[in-house]
Amino acid sequence: MDSKKIIIFIHGWGLSSKIFEPIIYRLKNDFEVYSLDLPGFGNSTINKSMFLKVLSSYPIISFQ
C-alpha cells in the first residue's frame, strides 16, 4: 500500500489558511494536504485571554 506524503501549511500572522487554496488544489492528488488556521484567524476562534506567549507554546500537530 503506497501512502501519500503529508504536507502541512501554517499561515503567517494576520492571514488565514485560504491563502494556500491554489497550492492545495494543485497538490491534493499527489499529497495528503492539511492547512491550519492560527487561533483567531480564518475559521478558528480565540479566547481573549490568550496571548502570543501562550500560543507559541502550543505543540505542532504530528501526523504518522
C-alpha positions in Angstrom: 0.0 0.0 0.0 1.5 3.3 -1.1 0.8 6.1 1.3 0.9 9.8 0.2 3.4 12.1 1.8 1.9 14.7 4.1 2.2 18.5 3.7 1.0 20.8 6.4 0.6 24.5 5.7 0.5 27.0 8.6 -0.1 30.6 7.6 1.7 33.7 8.8 0.4 36.2 11.3 -2.7 38.1 10.1 -3.6 35.7 7.3 -5.7 32.5 7.0 -5.4 29.1 5.5 -7.3 30.4 2.5 -4.0 31.8 1.2 -3.0 28.2 0.4 -6.1 27.1 -1.6 -4.5 27.5 -5.1 -1.4 25.4 -3.9 -3.6 22.8 -2.2 -5.7 22.4 -5.4 -2.5 21.5 -7.3 -1.0 19.2 -4.7 -4.1 17.3 -3.4 -3.9 14.5 -5.9 -0.3 13.6 -5.0 -0.1 14.5 -1.3 -2.2 14.4 1.8 -2.5 18.1 2.4 -3.6 20.0 5.6 -3.9 23.7 6.3 -4.3 25.1 9.7 -5.7 28.4 10.9 -3.9 30.0 13.9 -6.3 30.8 16.8 -8.3 34.0 16.0 -7.7 33.8 12.2 -9.7 32.2 9.3 -12.3 29.8 10.6 -10.8 29.4 14.1 -11.8 31.2 17.3 -9.7 32.7 20.0 -10.2 33.1 23.7 -9.5 36.7 24.5 -7.3 35.7 27.5 -4.8 34.0 25.1 -1.6 35.8 24.5 1.2 35.2 22.0 3.4 33.6 24.6 0.7 31.1 25.3 0.0 30.4 21.7 3.7 29.9 20.9 3.8 27.1 23.5 1.2 25.1 21.6 2.6 21.9 20.1 2.7 21.3 16.4 0.3 18.6 15.3 2.1 15.4 14.5 0.9 13.0 11.7 2.3 9.5 11.5 
